[in-house]
Amino acid sequence: MPELLDVVALTVNLSEYNLLSGQVGSIVELLADGAAFEVEFSDSNGQTYESVGLLPQQIMVLHFEIKAPISF
């Protein structure tokens, strides 16, 4: 289940917001007791260009793995 500050990708196109499937944003607020999420989309300078309320089926959480340092 998505959580606050998770990095997510859209799983659908949202033409009314000019957002395409695969665009990446961050969850900035939990809505409706966690049944929906406010997702903020920002450019490479960190400037927000869209903030949209989304349902869980419209997003997927992206997971990042931290690799252990290589020892010699």
CHARMM internal coordinates of N, CA and C (Angstrom, degrees):
IC EDIT
DIST 1 N 1 CA 1.4531
DIST 1 CA 1 C 1.5346
ANGL 1 N 1 CA 1 C 109.21
DIST 1 C 2 N 1.3225
ANGL 1 CA 1 C 2 N 117.07
DIHE 1 N 1 CA 1 C 2 N 131.73
DIST 2 N 2 CA 1.4692
ANGL 1 C 2 N 2 CA 120.17
DIHE 1 CA 1 C 2 N 2 CA 179.42
DIST 2 CA 2 C 1.5279
ANGL 2 N 2 CA 2 C 112.29
DIHE 1 C 2 N 2 CA 2 C -60.62
DIST 2 C 3 N 1.3350
ANGL 2 CA 2 C 3 N 115.14
DIHE 2 N 2 CA 2 C 3 N 148.53
DIST 3 N 3 CA 1.4581
ANGL 2 C 3 N 3 CA 121.69
DIHE 2 CA 2 C 3 N 3 CA -179.25
DIST 3 CA 3 C 1.5239
ANGL 3 N 3 CA 3 C 110.36
DIHE 2 C 3 N 3 CA 3 C -129.34
DIST 3 C 4 N 1.3172
ANGL 3 CA 3 C 4 N 115.85
DIHE 3 N 3 CA 3 C 4 N 165.59
DIST 4 N 4 CA 1.4536
ANGL 3 C 4 N 4 CA 122.49
DIHE 3 CA 3 C 4 N 4 CA 177.60
DIST 4 CA 4 C 1.5264
ANGL 4 N 4 CA 4 C 110.25
DIHE 3 C 4 N 4 CA 4 C -54.77
DIST 4 C 5 N 1.3210
ANGL 4 CA 4 C 5 N 116.90
DIHE 4 N 4 CA 4 C 5 N 133.56
DIST 5 N 5 CA 1.4588
ANGL 4 C 5 N 5 CA 127.33
DIHE 4 CA 4 C 5 N 5 CA 178.88
DIST 5 CA 5 C 1.5260
ANGL 5 N 5 CA 5 C 114.62
DIHE 4 C 5 N 5 CA 5 C 75.98
DIST 5 C 6 N 1.3294
ANGL 5 CA 5 C 6 N 118.53
DIHE 5 N 5 CA 5 C 6 N 3.38
DIST 6 N 6 CA 1.4630
ANGL 5 C 6 N 6 CA 120.29
DIHE 5 CA 5 C 6 N 6 CA 174.13
DIST 6 CA 6 C 1.5194
ANGL 6 N 6 CA 6 C 109.65
DIHE 5 C 6 N 6 CA 6 C -63.35
DIST 6 C 7 N 1.3173
ANGL 6 CA 6 C 7 N 116.27
DIHE 6 N 6 CA 6 C 7 N 145.73
DIST 7 N 7 CA 1.4573
ANGL 6 C 7 N 7 CA 122.67
DIHE 6 CA 6 C 7 N 7 CA 171.59
DIST 7 CA 7 C 1.5249
ANGL 7 N 7 CA 7 C 106.50
DIHE 6 C 7 N 7 CA 7 C -88.70
DIST 7 C 8 N 1.3337
ANGL 7 CA 7 C 8 N 116.15
DIHE 7 N 7 CA 7 C 8 N 128.95
DIST 8 N 8 CA 1.4610
ANGL 7 C 8 N 8 CA 120.80
DIHE 7 CA 7 C 8 N 8 CA -175.01
DIST 8 CA 8 C 1.5253
ANGL 8 N 8 CA 8 C 110.24
DIHE 7 C 8 N 8 CA 8 C -131.71
DIST 8 C 9 N 1.3230
ANGL 8 CA 8 C 9 N 115.42
DIHE 8 N 8 CA 8 C 9 N 161.09
DIST 9 N 9 CA 1.4606
ANGL 8 C 9 N 9 CA 122.39
DIHE 8 CA 8 C 9 N 9 CA 173.51
DIST 9 CA 9 C 1.5246
ANGL 9 N 9 CA 9 C 108.14
DIHE 8 C 9 N 9 CA 9 C -121.59
DIST 9 C 10 N 1.3157
ANGL 9 CA 9 C 10 N 116.14
DIHE 9 N 9 CA 9 C 10 N 144.27
DIST 10 N 10 CA 1.4551
ANGL 9 C 10 N 10 CA 121.15
DIHE 9 CA 9 C 10 N 10 CA 175.82
DIST 10 CA 10 C 1.5226
ANGL 10 N 10 CA 10 C 110.32
DIHE 9 C 10 N 10 CA 10 C -68.06
DIST 10 C 11 N 1.3184
ANGL 10 CA 10 C 11 N 116.72
DIHE 10 N 10 CA 10 C 11 N 142.03
DIST 11 N 11 CA 1.4606
ANGL 10 C 11 N 11 CA 121.10
DIHE 10 CA 10 C 11 N 11 CA 175.64
DIST 11 CA 11 C 1.5212
ANGL 11 N 11 CA 11 C 110.91
DIHE 10 C 11 N 11 CA 11 C -106.05
DIST 11 C 12 N 1.3194
ANGL 11 CA 11 C 12 N 116.71
DIHE 11 N 11 CA 11 C 12 N -0.78
DIST 12 N 12 CA 1.4678
ANGL 11 C 12 N 12 CA 122.78
DIHE 11 CA 11 C 12 N 12 CA -179.41
DIST 12 CA 12 C 1.5233
ANGL 12 N 12 CA 12 C 109.59
DIHE 11 C 12 N 12 CA 12 C -137.63
DIST 12 C 13 N 1.3265
ANGL 12 CA 12 C 13 N 116.25
DIHE 12 N 12 CA 12 C 13 N 159.07
DIST 13 N 13 CA 1.4571
ANGL 12 C 13 N 13 CA 120.98
DIHE 12 CA 12 C 13 N 13 CA 170.35
DIST 13 CA 13 C 1.5169
ANGL 13 N 13 CA 13 C 108.69
DIHE 12 C 13 N 13 CA 13 C -82.13
DIST 13 C 14 N 1.3207
ANGL 13 CA 13 C 14 N 116.98
DIHE 13 N 13 CA 13 C 14 N 139.30
DIST 14 N 14 CA 1.4627
ANGL 13 C 14 N 14 CA 122.36
DIHE 13 CA 13 C 14 N 14 CA 175.19
DIST 14 CA 14 C 1.5258
ANGL 14 N 14 CA 14 C 106.90
DIHE 13 C 14 N 14 CA 14 C -123.21
DIST 14 C 15 N 1.3268
ANGL 14 CA 14 C 15 N 115.59
DIHE 14 N 14 CA 14 C 15 N 78.92
DIST 15 N 15 CA 1.4614
ANGL 14 C 15 N 15 CA 120.95
DIHE 14 CA 14 C 15 N 15 CA -173.86
DIST 15 CA 15 C 1.5195
ANGL 15 N 15 CA 15 C 112.97
DIHE 14 C 15 N 15 CA 15 C -60.42
DIST 15 C 16 N 1.3308
ANGL 15 CA 15 C 16 N 117.66
DIHE 15 N 15 CA 15 C 16 N -29.67
DIST 16 N 16 CA 1.4605
ANGL 15 C 16 N 16 CA 120.22
DIHE 15 CA 15 C 16 N 16 CA 179.57
DIST 16 CA 16 C 1.5306
ANGL 16 N 16 CA 16 C 112.72
DIHE 15 C 16 N 16 CA 16 C -66.54
DIST 16 C 17 N 1.3353
ANGL 16 CA 16 C 17 N 116.55
DIHE 16 N 16 CA 16 C 17 N -17.13
DIST 17 N 17 CA 1.4647
ANGL 16 C 17 N 17 CA 122.08
DIHE 16 CA 16 C 17 N 17 CA 177.27
DIST 17 CA 17 C 1.5360
ANGL 17 N 17 CA 17 C 112.00
DIHE 16 C 17 N 17 CA 17 C -114.12
DIST 17 C 18 N 1.3363
ANGL 17 CA 17 C 18 N 117.26
DIHE 17 N 17 CA 17 C 18 N 5.06
DIST 18 N 18 CA 1.4629
ANGL 17 C 18 N 18 CA 122.24
DIHE 17 CA 17 C 18 N 18 CA -175.65
DIST 18 CA 18 C 1.5262
ANGL 18 N 18 CA 18 C 111.96
DIHE 17 C 18 N 18 CA 18 C 57.68
DIST 18 C 19 N 1.3328
ANGL 18 CA 18 C 19 N 116.45
DIHE 18 N 18 CA 18 C 19 N 39.96
DIST 19 N 19 CA 1.4633
ANGL 18 C 19 N 19 CA 122.74
DIHE 18 CA 18 C 19 N 19 CA 178.05
DIST 19 CA 19 C 1.5210
ANGL 19 N 19 CA 19 C 109.03
DIHE 18 C 19 N 19 CA 19 C -114.82
DIST 19 C 20 N 1.3233
ANGL 19 CA 19 C 20 N 116.30
DIHE 19 N 19 CA 19 C 20 N 138.12
DIST 20 N 20 CA 1.4525
ANGL 19 C 20 N 20 CA 121.96
DIHE 19 CA 19 C 20 N 20 CA -178.35
DIST 20 CA 20 C 1.5208
ANGL 20 N 20 CA 20 C 111.55
DIHE 19 C 20 N 20 CA 20 C -112.24
DIST 20 C 21 N 1.3171
ANGL 20 CA 20 C 21 N 115.55
DIHE 20 N 20 CA 20 C 21 N 152.68
DIST 21 N 21 CA 1.4585
ANGL 20 C 21 N 21 CA 121.44
DIHE 20 CA 20 C 21 N 21 CA 174.61
DIST 21 CA 21 C 1.5240
ANGL 21 N 21 CA 21 C 109.02
DIHE 20 C 21 N 21 CA 21 C -52.25
DIST 21 C 22 N 1.3244
ANGL 21 CA 21 C 22 N 116.95
DIHE 21 N 21 CA 21 C 22 N 132.57
DIST 22 N 22 CA 1.4582
ANGL 21 C 22 N 22 CA 122.31
DIHE 21 CA 21 C 22 N 22 CA 179.95
DIST 22 CA 22 C 1.5112
ANGL 22 N 22 CA 22 C 113.62
DIHE 21 C 22 N 22 CA 22 C 100.42
DIST 22 C 23 N 1.3497
ANGL 22 CA 22 C 23 N 117.40
DIHE 22 N 22 CA 22 C 23 N -15.92
DIST 23 N 23 CA 1.4618
ANGL 22 C 23 N 23 CA 118.11
DIHE 22 CA 22 C 23 N 23 CA 177.65
DIST 23 CA 23 C 1.5210
ANGL 23 N 23 CA 23 C 109.79
DIHE 22 C 23 N 23 CA 23 C -65.54
DIST 23 C 24 N 1.3315
ANGL 23 CA 23 C 24 N 115.39
DIHE 23 N 23 CA 23 C 24 N 143.90
DIST 24 N 24 CA 1.4605
ANGL 23 C 24 N 24 CA 122.27
DIHE 23 CA 23 C 24 N 24 CA -172.31
DIST 24 CA 24 C 1.5215
ANGL 24 N 24 CA 24 C 110.42
DIHE 23 C 24 N 24 CA 24 C -105.25
DIST 24 C 25 N 1.3399
ANGL 24 CA 24 C 25 N 114.87
DIHE 24 N 24 CA 24 C 25 N 136.87
DIST 25 N 25 CA 1.4586
ANGL 24 C 25 N 25 CA 121.57
DIHE 24 CA 24 C 25 N 25 CA 176.89
DIST 25 CA 25 C 1.5150
ANGL 25 N 25 CA 25 C 109.93
DIHE 24 C 25 N 25 CA 25 C -144.63
DIST 25 C 26 N 1.3285
ANGL 25 CA 25 C 26 N 115.54
DIHE 25 N 25 CA 25 C 26 N -175.34
DIST 26 N 26 CA 1.4675
ANGL 25 C 26 N 26 CA 121.67
DIHE 25 CA 25 C 26 N 26 CA 179.39
DIST 26 CA 26 C 1.5150
ANGL 26 N 26 CA 26 C 109.98
DIHE 25 C 26 N 26 CA 26 C -127.13
DIST 26 C 27 N 1.3242
ANGL 26 CA 26 C 27 N 115.70
DIHE 26 N 26 CA 26 C 27 N 141.07
DIST 27 N 27 CA 1.4608
ANGL 26 C 27 N 27 CA 120.35
DIHE 26 CA 26 C 27 N 27 CA 175.59
DIST 27 CA 27 C 1.5247
ANGL 27 N 27 CA 27 C 107.92
DIHE 26 C 27 N 27 CA 27 C -75.28
DIST 27 C 28 N 1.3409
ANGL 27 CA 27 C 28 N 116.04
DIHE 27 N 27 CA 27 C 28 N 121.20
DIST 28 N 28 CA 1.4618
ANGL 27 C 28 N 28 CA 120.48
DIHE 27 CA 27 C 28 N 28 CA -177.61
DIST 28 CA 28 C 1.5239
ANGL 28 N 28 CA 28 C 112.57
DIHE 27 C 28 N 28 CA 28 C -112.22
DIST 28 C 29 N 1.3262
ANGL 28 CA 28 C 29 N 116.56
DIHE 28 N 28 CA 28 C 29 N -9.81
DIST 29 N 29 CA 1.4622
ANGL 28 C 29 N 29 CA 119.45
DIHE 28 CA 28 C 29 N 29 CA 178.56
DIST 29 CA 29 C 1.5215
ANGL 29 N 29 CA 29 C 109.95
DIHE 28 C 29 N 29 CA 29 C -159.81
DIST 29 C 30 N 1.3322
ANGL 29 CA 29 C 30 N 115.99
DIHE 29 N 29 CA 29 C 30 N 141.38
DIST 30 N 30 CA 1.4560
ANGL 29 C 30 N 30 CA 121.72
DIHE 29 CA 29 C 30 N 30 CA 173.86
DIST 30 CA 30 C 1.5235
ANGL 30 N 30 CA 30 C 107.29
DIHE 29 C 30 N 30 CA 30 C -91.92
DIST 30 C 31 N 1.3259
ANGL 30 CA 30 C 31 N 116.66
DIHE 30 N 30 CA 30 C 31 N 132.08
DIST 31 N 31 CA 1.4609
ANGL 30 C 31 N 31 CA 122.17
DIHE 30 CA 30 C 31 N 31 CA -178.64
DIST 31 CA 31 C 1.5287
ANGL 31 N 31 CA 31 C 109.73
DIHE 30 C 31 N 31 CA 31 C -116.31
DIST 31 C 32 N 1.3198
ANGL 31 CA 31 C 32 N 116.09
DIHE 31 N 31 CA 31 C 32 N 153.88
DIST 32 N 32 CA 1.4741
ANGL 31 C 32 N 32 CA 122.04
DIHE 31 CA 31 C 32 N 32 CA 175.51
DIST 32 CA 32 C 1.5253
ANGL 32 N 32 CA 32 C 111.48
DIHE 31 C 32 N 32 CA 32 C 50.51
DIST 32 C 33 N 1.3279
ANGL 32 CA 32 C 33 N 115.65
DIHE 32 N 32 CA 32 C 33 N 49.55
DIST 33 N 33 CA 1.4736
ANGL 32 C 33 N 33 CA 121.82
DIHE 32 CA 32 C 33 N 33 CA 179.37
DIST 33 CA 33 C 1.5250
ANGL 33 N 33 CA 33 C 112.83
DIHE 32 C 33 N 33 CA 33 C 55.92
DIST 33 C 34 N 1.3324
ANGL 33 CA 33 C 34 N 116.73
DIHE 33 N 33 CA 33 C 34 N 37.52
DIST 34 N 34 CA 1.4579
ANGL 33 C 34 N 34 CA 121.06
DIHE 33 CA 33 C 34 N 34 CA 177.77
DIST 34 CA 34 C 1.5135
ANGL 34 N 34 CA 34 C 115.00
DIHE 33 C 34 N 34 CA 34 C 88.06
DIST 34 C 35 N 1.3340
ANGL 34 CA 34 C 35 N 117.55
DIHE 34 N 34 CA 34 C 35 N 3.70
DIST 35 N 35 CA 1.4648
ANGL 34 C 35 N 35 CA 120.82
DIHE 34 CA 34 C 35 N 35 CA 179.22
DIST 35 CA 35 C 1.5295
ANGL 35 N 35 CA 35 C 111.96
DIHE 34 C 35 N 35 CA 35 C -82.31
DIST 35 C 36 N 1.3285
ANGL 35 CA 35 C 36 N 116.92
DIHE 35 N 35 CA 35 C 36 N -13.74
DIST 36 N 36 CA 1.4673
ANGL 35 C 36 N 36 CA 122.78
DIHE 35 CA 35 C 36 N 36 CA 178.28
DIST 36 CA 36 C 1.5283
ANGL 36 N 36 CA 36 C 108.12
DIHE 35 C 36 N 36 CA 36 C -147.50
DIST 36 C 37 N 1.3344
ANGL 36 CA 36 C 37 N 115.81
DIHE 36 N 36 CA 36 C 37 N 168.41
DIST 37 N 37 CA 1.4578
ANGL 36 C 37 N 37 CA 120.28
DIHE 36 CA 36 C 37 N 37 CA -172.53
DIST 37 CA 37 C 1.5146
ANGL 37 N 37 CA 37 C 110.95
DIHE 36 C 37 N 37 CA 37 C -141.15
DIST 37 C 38 N 1.3222
ANGL 37 CA 37 C 38 N 116.38
DIHE 37 N 37 CA 37 C 38 N 139.46
DIST 38 N 38 CA 1.4595
ANGL 37 C 38 N 38 CA 121.34
DIHE 37 CA 37 C 38 N 38 CA 171.14
DIST 38 CA 38 C 1.5306
ANGL 38 N 38 CA 38 C 106.00
DIHE 37 C 38 N 38 CA 38 C -88.48
DIST 38 C 39 N 1.3288
ANGL 38 CA 38 C 39 N 116.09
DIHE 38 N 38 CA 38 C 39 N 118.66
DIST 39 N 39 CA 1.4545
ANGL 38 C 39 N 39 CA 121.35
DIHE 38 CA 38 C 39 N 39 CA -177.59
DIST 39 CA 39 C 1.5216
ANGL 39 N 39 CA 39 C 108.50
DIHE 38 C 39 N 39 CA 39 C -113.84
DIST 39 C 40 N 1.3193
ANGL 39 CA 39 C 40 N 114.84
DIHE 39 N 39 CA 39 C 40 N 129.61
DIST 40 N 40 CA 1.4605
ANGL 39 C 40 N 40 CA 122.04
DIHE 39 CA 39 C 40 N 40 CA -178.71
DIST 40 CA 40 C 1.5241
ANGL 40 N 40 CA 40 C 108.99
DIHE 39 C 40 N 40 CA 40 C -104.50
DIST 40 C 41 N 1.3263
ANGL 40 CA 40 C 41 N 115.36
DIHE 40 N 40 CA 40 C 41 N 131.58
DIST 41 N 41 CA 1.4585
ANGL 40 C 41 N 41 CA 122.45
DIHE 40 CA 40 C 41 N 41 CA 178.02
DIST 41 CA 41 C 1.5210
ANGL 41 N 41 CA 41 C 107.68
DIHE 40 C 41 N 41 CA 41 C -110.84
DIST 41 C 42 N 1.3330
ANGL 41 CA 41 C 42 N 116.29
DIHE 41 N 41 CA 41 C 42 N 129.29
DIST 42 N 42 CA 1.4632
ANGL 41 C 42 N 42 CA 121.81
DIHE 41 CA 41 C 42 N 42 CA -175.44
DIST 42 CA 42 C 1.5159
ANGL 42 N 42 CA 42 C 110.35
DIHE 41 C 42 N 42 CA 42 C -127.91
DIST 42 C 43 N 1.3491
ANGL 42 CA 42 C 43 N 115.46
DIHE 42 N 42 CA 42 C 43 N 154.70
DIST 43 N 43 CA 1.4556
ANGL 42 C 43 N 43 CA 120.25
DIHE 42 CA 42 C 43 N 43 CA 176.85
DIST 43 CA 43 C 1.5274
ANGL 43 N 43 CA 43 C 110.21
DIHE 42 C 43 N 43 CA 43 C -84.01
DIST 43 C 44 N 1.3216
ANGL 43 CA 43 C 44 N 117.14
DIHE 43 N 43 CA 43 C 44 N -177.19
DIST 44 N 44 CA 1.4647
ANGL 43 C 44 N 44 CA 121.45
DIHE 43 CA 43 C 44 N 44 CA -176.21
DIST 44 CA 44 C 1.5275
ANGL 44 N 44 CA 44 C 112.92
DIHE 43 C 44 N 44 CA 44 C -67.71
DIST 44 C 45 N 1.3339
ANGL 44 CA 44 C 45 N 117.52
DIHE 44 N 44 CA 44 C 45 N -12.85
DIST 45 N 45 CA 1.4664
ANGL 44 C 45 N 45 CA 121.79
DIHE 44 CA 44 C 45 N 45 CA 175.94
DIST 45 CA 45 C 1.5290
ANGL 45 N 45 CA 45 C 111.96
DIHE 44 C 45 N 45 CA 45 C -95.30
DIST 45 C 46 N 1.3223
ANGL 45 CA 45 C 46 N 117.01
DIHE 45 N 45 CA 45 C 46 N 3.10
DIST 46 N 46 CA 1.4570
ANGL 45 C 46 N 46 CA 121.04
DIHE 45 CA 45 C 46 N 46 CA -179.75
DIST 46 CA 46 C 1.5133
ANGL 46 N 46 CA 46 C 114.35
DIHE 45 C 46 N 46 CA 46 C 83.23
DIST 46 C 47 N 1.3349
ANGL 46 CA 46 C 47 N 116.88
DIHE 46 N 46 CA 46 C 47 N 8.65
DIST 47 N 47 CA 1.4622
ANGL 46 C 47 N 47 CA 121.49
DIHE 46 CA 46 C 47 N 47 CA -179.70
DIST 47 CA 47 C 1.5278
ANGL 47 N 47 CA 47 C 109.43
DIHE 46 C 47 N 47 CA 47 C -85.25
DIST 47 C 48 N 1.3209
ANGL 47 CA 47 C 48 N 117.41
DIHE 47 N 47 CA 47 C 48 N 122.53
DIST 48 N 48 CA 1.4632
ANGL 47 C 48 N 48 CA 121.28
DIHE 47 CA 47 C 48 N 48 CA 179.55
DIST 48 CA 48 C 1.5243
ANGL 48 N 48 CA 48 C 110.10
DIHE 47 C 48 N 48 CA 48 C -67.58
DIST 48 C 49 N 1.3310
ANGL 48 CA 48 C 49 N 116.04
DIHE 48 N 48 CA 48 C 49 N 130.12
DIST 49 N 49 CA 1.4609
ANGL 48 C 49 N 49 CA 119.50
DIHE 48 CA 48 C 49 N 49 CA 176.00
DIST 49 CA 49 C 1.5172
ANGL 49 N 49 CA 49 C 112.29
DIHE 48 C 49 N 49 CA 49 C -113.51
DIST 49 C 50 N 1.3460
ANGL 49 CA 49 C 50 N 117.89
DIHE 49 N 49 CA 49 C 50 N -11.96
DIST 50 N 50 CA 1.4594
ANGL 49 C 50 N 50 CA 120.62
DIHE 49 CA 49 C 50 N 50 CA 175.19
DIST 50 CA 50 C 1.5133
ANGL 50 N 50 CA 50 C 109.67
DIHE 49 C 50 N 50 CA 50 C -161.89
DIST 50 C 51 N 1.3154
ANGL 50 CA 50 C 51 N 116.26
DIHE 50 N 50 CA 50 C 51 N 144.72
DIST 51 N 51 CA 1.4565
ANGL 50 C 51 N 51 CA 123.37
DIHE 50 CA 50 C 51 N 51 CA 175.69
DIST 51 CA 51 C 1.5217
ANGL 51 N 51 CA 51 C 106.34
DIHE 50 C 51 N 51 CA 51 C -136.48
DIST 51 C 52 N 1.3404
ANGL 51 CA 51 C 52 N 116.77
DIHE 51 N 51 CA 51 C 52 N 121.27
DIST 52 N 52 CA 1.4564
ANGL 51 C 52 N 52 CA 121.31
DIHE 51 CA 51 C 52 N 52 CA -169.73
DIST 52 CA 52 C 1.5248
ANGL 52 N 52 CA 52 C 110.50
DIHE 51 C 52 N 52 CA 52 C -135.59
DIST 52 C 53 N 1.3235
ANGL 52 CA 52 C 53 N 116.91
DIHE 52 N 52 CA 52 C 53 N 140.46
DIST 53 N 53 CA 1.4552
ANGL 52 C 53 N 53 CA 121.88
DIHE 52 CA 52 C 53 N 53 CA 171.37
DIST 53 CA 53 C 1.5232
ANGL 53 N 53 CA 53 C 109.26
DIHE 52 C 53 N 53 CA 53 C -80.27
DIST 53 C 54 N 1.3366
ANGL 53 CA 53 C 54 N 116.62
DIHE 53 N 53 CA 53 C 54 N 126.74
DIST 54 N 54 CA 1.4638
ANGL 53 C 54 N 54 CA 121.03
DIHE 53 CA 53 C 54 N 54 CA -175.60
DIST 54 CA 54 C 1.5222
ANGL 54 N 54 CA 54 C 111.29
DIHE 53 C 54 N 54 CA 54 C -131.77
DIST 54 C 55 N 1.3297
ANGL 54 CA 54 C 55 N 114.77
DIHE 54 N 54 CA 54 C 55 N 154.76
DIST 55 N 55 CA 1.4598
ANGL 54 C 55 N 55 CA 122.25
DIHE 54 CA 54 C 55 N 55 CA 176.07
DIST 55 CA 55 C 1.5286
ANGL 55 N 55 CA 55 C 109.78
DIHE 54 C 55 N 55 CA 55 C -92.10
DIST 55 C 56 N 1.3302
ANGL 55 CA 55 C 56 N 117.38
DIHE 55 N 55 CA 55 C 56 N 158.40
DIST 56 N 56 CA 1.4758
ANGL 55 C 56 N 56 CA 120.06
DIHE 55 CA 55 C 56 N 56 CA -178.24
DIST 56 CA 56 C 1.5292
ANGL 56 N 56 CA 56 C 113.74
DIHE 55 C 56 N 56 CA 56 C -55.28
DIST 56 C 57 N 1.3256
ANGL 56 CA 56 C 57 N 118.03
DIHE 56 N 56 CA 56 C 57 N -34.96
DIST 57 N 57 CA 1.4698
ANGL 56 C 57 N 57 CA 120.38
DIHE 56 CA 56 C 57 N 57 CA -178.34
DIST 57 CA 57 C 1.5326
ANGL 57 N 57 CA 57 C 112.82
DIHE 56 C 57 N 57 CA 57 C -73.90
DIST 57 C 58 N 1.3304
ANGL 57 CA 57 C 58 N 117.75
DIHE 57 N 57 CA 57 C 58 N -7.38
DIST 58 N 58 CA 1.4614
ANGL 57 C 58 N 58 CA 121.32
DIHE 57 CA 57 C 58 N 58 CA 178.69
DIST 58 CA 58 C 1.5289
ANGL 58 N 58 CA 58 C 113.19
DIHE 57 C 58 N 58 CA 58 C -95.44
DIST 58 C 59 N 1.3317
ANGL 58 CA 58 C 59 N 116.60
DIHE 58 N 58 CA 58 C 59 N -3.23
DIST 59 N 59 CA 1.4612
ANGL 58 C 59 N 59 CA 120.81
DIHE 58 CA 58 C 59 N 59 CA -177.50
DIST 59 CA 59 C 1.5215
ANGL 59 N 59 CA 59 C 110.90
DIHE 58 C 59 N 59 CA 59 C -137.50
DIST 59 C 60 N 1.3223
ANGL 59 CA 59 C 60 N 115.28
DIHE 59 N 59 CA 59 C 60 N 159.95
DIST 60 N 60 CA 1.4612
ANGL 59 C 60 N 60 CA 120.59
DIHE 59 CA 59 C 60 N 60 CA 170.27
DIST 60 CA 60 C 1.5275
ANGL 60 N 60 CA 60 C 107.17
DIHE 59 C 60 N 60 CA 60 C -133.66
DIST 60 C 61 N 1.3274
ANGL 60 CA 60 C 61 N 115.43
DIHE 60 N 60 CA 60 C 61 N 139.29
DIST 61 N 61 CA 1.4629
ANGL 60 C 61 N 61 CA 121.03
DIHE 60 CA 60 C 61 N 61 CA 178.97
DIST 61 CA 61 C 1.5182
ANGL 61 N 61 CA 61 C 108.58
DIHE 60 C 61 N 61 CA 61 C -75.63
DIST 61 C 62 N 1.3293
ANGL 61 CA 61 C 62 N 115.68
DIHE 61 N 61 CA 61 C 62 N 133.95
DIST 62 N 62 CA 1.4647
ANGL 61 C 62 N 62 CA 120.95
DIHE 61 CA 61 C 62 N 62 CA 175.98
DIST 62 CA 62 C 1.5226
ANGL 62 N 62 CA 62 C 108.62
DIHE 61 C 62 N 62 CA 62 C -94.60
DIST 62 C 63 N 1.3206
ANGL 62 CA 62 C 63 N 115.50
DIHE 62 N 62 CA 62 C 63 N 134.24
DIST 63 N 63 CA 1.4641
ANGL 62 C 63 N 63 CA 121.03
DIHE 62 CA 62 C 63 N 63 CA -177.91
DIST 63 CA 63 C 1.5209
ANGL 63 N 63 CA 63 C 109.18
DIHE 62 C 63 N 63 CA 63 C -110.84
DIST 63 C 64 N 1.3090
ANGL 63 CA 63 C 64 N 115.76
DIHE 63 N 63 CA 63 C 64 N 136.19
DIST 64 N 64 CA 1.4552
ANGL 63 C 64 N 64 CA 122.20
DIHE 63 CA 63 C 64 N 64 CA 179.09
DIST 64 CA 64 C 1.5131
ANGL 64 N 64 CA 64 C 108.02
DIHE 63 C 64 N 64 CA 64 C -118.43
DIST 64 C 65 N 1.3255
ANGL 64 CA 64 C 65 N 115.81
DIHE 64 N 64 CA 64 C 65 N 135.67
DIST 65 N 65 CA 1.4552
ANGL 64 C 65 N 65 CA 120.98
DIHE 64 CA 64 C 65 N 65 CA -179.30
DIST 65 CA 65 C 1.5141
ANGL 65 N 65 CA 65 C 109.43
DIHE 64 C 65 N 65 CA 65 C -104.59
DIST 65 C 66 N 1.2972
ANGL 65 CA 65 C 66 N 116.23
DIHE 65 N 65 CA 65 C 66 N 130.83
DIST 66 N 66 CA 1.4578
ANGL 65 C 66 N 66 CA 121.66
DIHE 65 CA 65 C 66 N 66 CA 175.40
DIST 66 CA 66 C 1.5280
ANGL 66 N 66 CA 66 C 107.01
DIHE 65 C 66 N 66 CA 66 C -93.25
DIST 66 C 67 N 1.3220
ANGL 66 CA 66 C 67 N 114.89
DIHE 66 N 66 CA 66 C 67 N 120.48
DIST 67 N 67 CA 1.4641
ANGL 66 C 67 N 67 CA 119.47
DIHE 66 CA 66 C 67 N 67 CA -178.72
DIST 67 CA 67 C 1.5177
ANGL 67 N 67 CA 67 C 110.01
DIHE 66 C 67 N 67 CA 67 C -89.48
DIST 67 C 68 N 1.2988
ANGL 67 CA 67 C 68 N 115.51
DIHE 67 N 67 CA 67 C 68 N 142.75
DIST 68 N 68 CA 1.4731
ANGL 67 C 68 N 68 CA 121.19
DIHE 67 CA 67 C 68 N 68 CA 178.74
DIST 68 CA 68 C 1.5187
ANGL 68 N 68 CA 68 C 109.21
DIHE 67 C 68 N 68 CA 68 C -68.18
DIST 68 C 69 N 1.3246
ANGL 68 CA 68 C 69 N 117.16
DIHE 68 N 68 CA 68 C 69 N 145.63
DIST 69 N 69 CA 1.4644
ANGL 68 C 69 N 69 CA 120.09
DIHE 68 CA 68 C 69 N 69 CA 178.58
DIST 69 CA 69 C 1.5316
ANGL 69 N 69 CA 69 C 111.05
DIHE 68 C 69 N 69 CA 69 C -63.17
DIST 69 C 70 N 1.3049
ANGL 69 CA 69 C 70 N 115.55
DIHE 69 N 69 CA 69 C 70 N 147.99
DIST 70 N 70 CA 1.4660
ANGL 69 C 70 N 70 CA 121.22
DIHE 69 CA 69 C 70 N 70 CA 178.86
DIST 70 CA 70 C 1.5213
ANGL 70 N 70 CA 70 C 109.41
DIHE 69 C 70 N 70 CA 70 C -80.27
DIST 70 C 71 N 1.3233
ANGL 70 CA 70 C 71 N 116.35
DIHE 70 N 70 CA 70 C 71 N 129.41
DIST 71 N 71 CA 1.4636
ANGL 70 C 71 N 71 CA 121.62
DIHE 70 CA 70 C 71 N 71 CA 177.59
DIST 71 CA 71 C 1.5138
ANGL 71 N 71 CA 71 C 109.62
DIHE 70 C 71 N 71 CA 71 C -101.08
DIST 71 C 72 N 1.3331
ANGL 71 CA 71 C 72 N 115.82
DIHE 71 N 71 CA 71 C 72 N 142.23
DIST 72 N 72 CA 1.4747
ANGL 71 C 72 N 72 CA 120.36
DIHE 71 CA 71 C 72 N 72 CA 177.63
DIST 72 CA 72 C 1.4930
ANGL 72 N 72 CA 72 C 109.44
DIHE 71 C 72 N 72 CA 72 C -112.66
END
COOR INIT
IC SEED 1 N 1 CA 1 C
IC BUILD
